[in-house]
């Protein structure tokens, strides 16, 4: 997962980019991806127990899908 610099103002920038596109500005310049400020990689040792819990949860609640 990459987190760009200024991520806290991302929603406002998204709205501004949509406005610029509506004015006809070139997509390539308006929609240029920002450079990542931080990168996060999953820790397999920590994620494996969580994946096992998720599998148990899905197995336990699968019968309830028929009720909805």
N, C-alpha and C positions, 0 to 999 in steps of 0.2 A: 504494500500500500504506500503510495506516495502522497505526501502532504505538501501542497505548494505554499510558498511564502504568501502571507496575507490571506490565509484560508478563512479567517474570521469575517472577512468582508466579501466572501465568495458569493452569497446570495445577491448582494447589491451589484456586484460586477456582472453577474448573470443577467440581471434585469437591464443593466446598461448595455450589455452586448446585444440583447434582443432589440433594444431601441435602435442601436446602430445598424443592425441588419435591416430593420424596417425602413431605415433611411436609404438603403441601397448600398452601403459600404461593402467592399469586397469581403467575402467570407473568410478567406485565408488570413487577412490581417486582423479581423475581429475575433475569430475563433482560435487564434494561436494558443497552444497549450502553455501554461506557465511552467517555469522551472521548479522542480521539487526542492523544498527546503529540508524535508526529512523523509526518510524511507524506513518502513517497518516491515520486517520479515517474520513469518510465523515461527514460533518455537515448537518444534515437533514434540518434544518431551512434555510440554505443557498442554498441547492441543489433543494428544491422543486420549487422555481420560475424558476430556470434554466430548470428543467424538463418540466415545463409548456411551456416555450418558445420553447424548442425543439419539443414538440408535435405540436405547432402551425406552426413551420417551416416545419415539415414533412407533415402536412396537406396541407400547401400552395403549396409545391413543388411536391406533389404526382402526379398531372396531367401532369407534365413535363416528367415523366418517360416514358410515352407513345410516346414521341417525339424522344427518343434516341434509 
